Amino acid sequence: MEQDIAKLVERYLSEDPTKWARLASDIQWRRLQLLLLSEILVELRKLNCEGLKQEET
């Protein structure tokens, strides 16, 4: 998954509240939420592993 998450999110950012209401039921929006959560989890795991390695040294 080598996609830039920030770029994926940009197309959904809007000041228009009606657009956010439509996105709430949009399958693509749900997919994006899962993708973001997955990326956050991957990053947290990386940080955790790096922290554990630093503690060992």
ABEGO torsion letter per residue (X at the ends): XABBAAAAAAAABBABAAAAAAAAABAAAAAAAAAAAAAAAAAAAAAAAAAAAAAAX
